[in-house]
Amino acid sequence: MIKFRILIVDDDGDVTLTLKVGLEENGFAVDFFNDAKTALTNFKPHVYDIILIDVKMPTMNGFEFYKEIEKIDKNAKVGFITGFSVYYESLKQIFPEEDMCFFIKKPIEIDRLVERIQTEMMKS
């Protein structure tokens, strides 16, 4: 039984593959892209329960990607992923009470990510 459908957008192929495998082992259906523009071109609204987006990507950063997704699907729930503490703190200030966004700090432990996704989905 599939728990939730997740989209991961991160330019690091090792990160996306590791997250995909770990989440699928926990019953999630996972699609991923290593290029934000390709992900945006292929994005379909109302398909994913959660979209996990890396903040720092080369062709389009996570904030830009989020703004474009928001135009297509206003109800998209997004988790920003970052390995940089300064981004993490900035994100919390930019989106202090945003119900549709949450933040995940790298390195990511799959068990904690699974718990976080389940917690976020219970808010919906």
NUTORVEX-701111 format. One line per 3 residues: for each residue x, y, z of C-alpha. Coordinates in steps of 0.2 Angstrom, whole numbers, m for minus. Layout:
BEGIN
X,Y,Z; ...
//
This chain:
BEGIN
0,0,0; 7,17,m5; 7,30,9
10,46,m1; 16,51,m18; 32,61,m17
42,72,m30; 60,76,m26; 70,89,m36
88,90,m32; 103,92,m44; 113,79,m34
109,62,m42; 116,53,m26; 104,63,m15
89,59,m26; 93,41,m28; 96,38,m9
80,47,m5; 70,38,m18; 76,21,m12
74,25,6; 57,32,4; 51,18,m7
57,5,6; 45,14,18; 30,13,6
30,29,m3; 29,32,m22; 43,43,m28
47,52,m44; 63,63,m45; 72,75,m56
90,81,m56; 85,97,m65; 73,110,m59
68,116,m77; 64,98,m83; 54,95,m67
44,110,m70; 41,105,m88; 35,88,m83
25,94,m67; 7,90,m66; m4,98,m53
m13,88,m39; m2,72,m42; 10,74,m28
6,74,m9; 23,82,m5; 37,90,m16
55,90,m9; 65,104,m16; 84,107,m14
87,126,m11; 103,127,m21; 102,121,m39
111,128,m54; 98,132,m67; 84,137,m56
85,138,m37; 72,130,m25; 63,147,m22
61,150,m40; 55,133,m43; 43,134,m29
36,150,m36; 33,142,m52; 25,127,m44
13,138,m34; 6,146,m50; 2,128,m56
m4,120,m40; m8,132,m26; m11,117,m14
6,110,m17; 14,105,0; 33,108,m1
48,103,9; 64,114,6; 80,104,8
96,113,12; 113,109,19; 117,127,22
112,133,40; 111,151,34; 98,145,21
88,135,34; 87,150,46; 82,162,31
69,150,26; 61,150,43; 61,169,43
53,170,25; 40,157,28; 37,158,47
19,151,47; 17,145,30; 6,129,31
12,123,14; 30,123,17; 42,115,29
61,113,30; 73,99,30; 92,101,34
105,90,26; 112,77,29; 95,68,29
91,52,39; 78,42,30; 69,38,47
67,56,52; 62,61,34; 48,48,35
42,54,52; 43,72,45; 32,68,30
20,59,40; 18,73,52; 16,86,38
3,75,30; m7,74,46; m8,93,46
m17,92,29
//
